[in-house]
Amino acid sequence: MAVQQICTVVEMTQLDACTWWMVLEVGKLVERHGLRGGQFLHIKCGDGQLLRRPISVARTQWDEPEDTAALIFEVRGEGTRWLSQRRVGDKLDVLGPLGNGFNVSDGSHYLLVGGGIGVPPLMEYGESPKWSKVAVLGFRAKDKAFPAIVGRFQENCEQTYLCTDDGTLGRHGFVDAQVRDILEKDKNFTAVLACGPKPMLKSVARVAAEYGVPCQVSMEERMACGVGACLGCAIQMMDGTMKHVCKDGPVFHAEEVDWDA
């Protein structure tokens, strides 16, 4: 159940011209309300913005006196620009936790696939010692593969493969080709966990299906209300129904999604 509370900014780091790392003290949202990576917080961004901004949670930590949550976001408009101007000690009006994270279990073996701003929501799953994991991370170019993010996967995953659209780091091309190569050699993954733009998710889901590996996808859609009251983030499902990314997702089983709608 989501709760509204005032949270304190305890860390604010600029990663590049438009990308920020923010850490919030979030009361006991982790311990008592189960906040975890892959879910999101709905943040009020100033008095002049009617709608809150949904920001995905990268990683969480039980702590004293308050739990913490790390968020990584890009400046894409007035709301996130206002958010990027916050400083340590500032207070934010936060609603959460919202949405669901990936369905994982101890002792499993996961293939984590992230693209661009879809990489941070996988961080907590990449860092956990409760399961084994291999990571495939895709970026537009080398300057978008922030060491503060990539390094955490490299330290905690069995292997971390990097891909860039322009070939400036790692494999030249998209992540689905690397996923295919990995599954060709090892089909014993419990599941593929993927987060990124819809075309990437569609391609990764197709490859996973070819090799008979279950796939969970975290959908990226523009959100308005954040609680399922509007149709701003509704997506078409294979059974003909519409589901809200904010309320029913953002994580879905790939075979449930109508990728051609």
C-alpha positions as CSV (number, residue, x, y, z in Angstrom):
1,M,0.0,0.0,0.0
2,A,1.4,3.4,-1.0
3,V,1.9,6.0,1.6
4,Q,2.6,9.8,1.3
5,Q,5.4,11.2,3.3
6,I,8.1,13.9,3.4
7,C,11.5,12.5,2.5
8,T,14.9,14.1,2.9
9,V,17.6,14.3,0.2
10,V,20.8,12.8,1.6
11,E,22.9,12.6,-1.6
12,M,22.8,14.4,-4.9
13,T,25.3,13.6,-7.6
14,Q,25.3,14.8,-11.2
15,L,26.4,12.0,-13.6
16,D,26.3,14.0,-16.8
17,A,24.6,17.1,-18.2
18,C,21.1,15.6,-17.8
19,T,21.5,12.6,-15.5
20,W,21.4,12.6,-11.7
21,W,21.9,10.2,-8.8
22,M,19.7,11.0,-5.8
23,V,19.4,9.2,-2.5
24,L,16.4,9.8,-0.2
25,E,15.7,8.9,3.4
26,V,12.3,7.3,3.0
27,G,11.2,6.5,6.5
28,K,10.5,2.8,6.8
29,L,9.2,2.3,3.2
30,V,11.7,-0.5,2.7
31,E,11.3,-2.4,6.0
32,R,7.6,-1.9,6.5
33,H,6.2,-1.4,3.0
34,G,8.5,-3.6,0.9
35,L,9.9,-0.8,-1.3
36,R,12.4,-2.4,-3.7
37,G,14.3,-1.9,-6.9
38,G,12.1,-1.8,-10.0
39,Q,9.2,-0.1,-8.2
40,F,8.8,3.7,-8.4
41,L,8.2,6.7,-6.2
42,H,5.8,9.5,-7.3
43,I,7.4,12.8,-6.4
44,K,5.8,16.2,-6.3
45,C,8.1,18.6,-8.2
46,G,7.3,22.1,-7.0
47,D,4.1,24.0,-6.5
48,G,3.8,24.8,-10.2
49,Q,3.5,21.2,-11.4
50,L,0.1,19.6,-11.2
51,L,1.3,16.0,-11.8
52,R,3.9,14.2,-9.8
53,R,6.8,12.6,-11.5
54,P,7.3,8.8,-11.4
55,I,11.0,8.0,-10.7
56,S,12.2,4.4,-10.7
57,V,14.0,3.0,-7.7
58,A,17.5,1.7,-8.4
59,R,18.3,0.2,-5.1
60,T,17.1,0.3,-1.5
61,Q,18.7,-0.2,1.9
62,W,17.4,-0.8,5.4
63,D,19.0,1.7,7.6
64,E,18.7,3.6,10.9
65,P,17.1,5.9,11.7
66,E,15.5,5.8,8.2
67,D,15.7,3.5,5.2
68,T,17.2,4.9,2.0
69,A,16.3,4.6,-1.7
70,A,18.6,5.5,-4.6
71,L,17.0,7.1,-7.7
72,I,18.6,7.8,-11.1
73,F,16.8,10.1,-13.5
74,E,17.2,12.2,-16.6
75,V,16.1,15.8,-17.0
76,R,13.3,15.6,-19.6
77,G,11.1,18.5,-18.7
78,E,10.2,21.1,-16.2
79,G,9.4,18.6,-13.4
80,T,12.6,16.7,-13.6
81,R,14.6,19.9,-14.1
82,W,13.2,21.2,-10.8
83,L,14.1,17.8,-9.2
84,S,17.7,18.1,-10.4
85,Q,18.0,21.4,-8.6
86,R,17.4,19.9,-5.2
87,R,20.3,19.8,-2.7
88,V,21.2,17.7,0.3
89,G,18.8,18.5,3.2
90,D,15.9,19.5,0.9
91,K,12.5,17.9,1.6
92,L,10.4,16.1,-1.0
93,D,6.7,15.1,-1.0
94,V,6.8,11.5,-2.0
95,L,4.1,8.9,-2.6
96,G,5.1,5.2,-2.7
97,P,5.9,2.4,-3.1
98,L,4.0,2.1,-6.4
99,G,4.1,-0.6,-9.0
100,N,5.7,-4.0,-8.7
101,G,9.3,-5.2,-9.1
102,F,10.6,-8.3,-10.7
103,N,9.4,-11.7,-9.4
104,V,12.6,-13.3,-8.1
105,S,13.5,-16.2,-5.8
106,D,16.6,-17.2,-3.8
107,G,19.0,-19.6,-5.5
108,S,17.9,-18.8,-9.0
109,H,19.9,-17.9,-12.1
110,Y,19.0,-14.7,-13.9
111,L,20.0,-12.9,-17.1
112,L,19.6,-9.1,-16.5
113,V,19.2,-7.0,-19.6
114,G,19.0,-3.2,-19.4
115,G,19.0,-0.5,-21.9
116,G,19.8,3.2,-21.2
117,I,17.8,4.6,-18.3
118,G,16.4,1.1,-18.0
119,V,19.7,-0.1,-16.4
120,P,19.3,1.5,-13.0
121,P,16.0,-0.3,-12.0
122,L,18.1,-3.6,-12.4
123,M,20.8,-2.5,-9.9
124,E,19.3,-4.0,-6.8
125,Y,18.8,-7.3,-8.6
126,G,22.4,-7.2,-9.9
127,E,23.8,-6.5,-6.4
128,S,21.9,-9.2,-4.5
129,P,23.8,-12.2,-3.3
130,K,20.6,-14.3,-3.1
131,W,20.9,-15.5,-6.7
132,S,23.4,-15.8,-9.5
133,K,23.2,-13.4,-12.5
134,V,24.7,-12.4,-15.8
135,A,24.2,-8.8,-17.0
136,V,23.9,-7.3,-20.5
137,L,23.8,-3.5,-20.4
138,G,23.2,-1.3,-23.5
139,F,23.9,2.4,-23.9
140,R,23.9,4.9,-26.7
141,A,27.6,5.6,-26.3
142,K,30.5,5.2,-23.9
143,D,29.9,8.5,-22.2
144,K,26.4,7.2,-21.1
145,A,27.9,4.1,-19.4
146,F,28.4,5.7,-16.0
147,P,31.1,3.9,-13.9
148,A,29.0,4.5,-10.8
149,I,26.3,2.2,-12.3
150,V,28.2,-0.2,-14.5
151,G,30.8,-0.9,-11.8
152,R,28.1,-2.3,-9.4
153,F,27.1,-4.9,-12.0
154,Q,30.8,-5.8,-12.8
155,E,31.5,-6.2,-9.1
156,N,28.4,-8.4,-8.3
157,C,27.5,-10.4,-11.5
158,E,29.3,-13.5,-12.8
159,Q,29.8,-11.7,-16.1
160,T,28.8,-8.2,-17.4
161,Y,28.5,-7.6,-21.1
162,L,28.4,-4.0,-22.5
163,C,26.9,-2.9,-25.8
164,T,26.8,0.5,-27.3
165,D,24.9,1.8,-30.3
166,D,27.9,3.5,-31.8
167,G,30.6,0.9,-30.8
168,T,32.5,3.2,-28.5
169,L,32.4,0.6,-25.6
170,G,31.9,-3.1,-25.7
171,R,30.0,-4.8,-28.4
172,H,28.8,-2.6,-31.3
173,G,25.1,-3.0,-31.6
174,F,22.0,-3.7,-29.6
175,V,21.6,-6.0,-26.6
176,D,19.4,-8.6,-28.2
177,A,22.4,-9.9,-30.3
178,Q,24.4,-10.4,-27.1
179,V,21.4,-12.1,-25.4
180,R,21.1,-14.5,-28.2
181,D,24.8,-15.4,-28.0
182,I,24.5,-16.0,-24.2
183,L,21.3,-18.2,-24.5
184,E,22.8,-20.2,-27.3
185,K,25.5,-21.3,-24.8
186,D,23.4,-21.4,-21.6
187,K,19.6,-22.0,-21.6
188,N,19.4,-22.8,-17.9
189,F,18.5,-19.3,-16.8
190,T,15.5,-19.1,-14.4
191,A,14.4,-16.0,-16.3
192,V,15.4,-13.0,-18.3
193,L,14.7,-9.8,-16.4
194,A,14.7,-6.8,-18.9
195,C,14.1,-3.1,-18.5
196,G,14.5,-0.5,-21.2
197,P,12.7,1.1,-24.2
198,K,9.9,-0.9,-25.8
199,P,11.6,-1.8,-29.0
200,M,14.5,-3.3,-27.0
201,L,12.1,-5.2,-24.8
202,K,10.2,-6.6,-27.8
203,S,13.4,-7.9,-29.3
204,V,14.7,-9.4,-26.0
205,A,11.3,-11.1,-25.4
206,R,11.4,-12.6,-28.8
207,V,14.9,-14.0,-28.4
208,A,14.0,-15.4,-24.9
209,A,10.9,-17.1,-26.3
210,E,13.0,-18.7,-29.1
211,Y,15.2,-20.4,-26.5
212,G,12.3,-21.3,-24.1
213,V,13.5,-19.0,-21.3
214,P,10.8,-17.1,-19.3
215,C,11.1,-13.3,-19.6
216,Q,9.9,-10.5,-17.4
217,V,9.8,-7.0,-18.8
218,S,9.6,-3.6,-17.0
219,M,7.7,-1.4,-19.4
220,E,8.5,2.3,-19.8
221,E,5.4,4.4,-20.5
222,R,4.6,8.0,-19.8
223,M,2.5,8.2,-16.6
224,A,0.1,10.8,-15.3
225,C,-1.8,9.9,-12.1
226,G,0.5,7.0,-11.1
227,V,-2.3,5.0,-9.4
228,G,-4.3,3.5,-12.2
229,A,-7.1,6.1,-12.3
230,C,-6.4,7.4,-15.8
231,L,-5.4,5.7,-19.1
232,G,-2.1,7.6,-19.6
233,C,0.1,4.5,-19.3
234,A,-2.4,1.8,-20.4
235,I,-1.0,-0.9,-22.7
236,Q,-2.6,-3.6,-24.8
237,M,-2.4,-7.2,-23.6
238,M,-2.6,-10.4,-25.6
239,D,-6.0,-11.3,-24.1
240,G,-7.5,-8.0,-25.4
241,T,-7.5,-6.2,-22.1
242,M,-5.8,-3.0,-21.2
243,K,-3.5,-2.8,-18.2
244,H,-1.9,0.2,-16.4
245,V,1.9,0.2,-16.3
246,C,1.7,2.3,-13.1
247,K,-0.7,0.0,-11.2
248,D,-0.5,-3.5,-12.8
249,G,3.2,-3.1,-13.8
250,P,5.6,-1.9,-14.6
251,V,6.8,-5.5,-14.7
252,F,4.9,-8.0,-16.8
253,H,5.5,-11.4,-18.2
254,A,6.6,-10.8,-21.7
255,E,4.1,-13.3,-23.2
256,E,1.3,-11.3,-21.8
257,V,2.1,-8.1,-23.7
258,D,0.7,-7.4,-27.2
259,W,3.9,-6.1,-28.8
260,D,2.3,-5.2,-32.1
261,A,-0.6,-3.1,-30.6
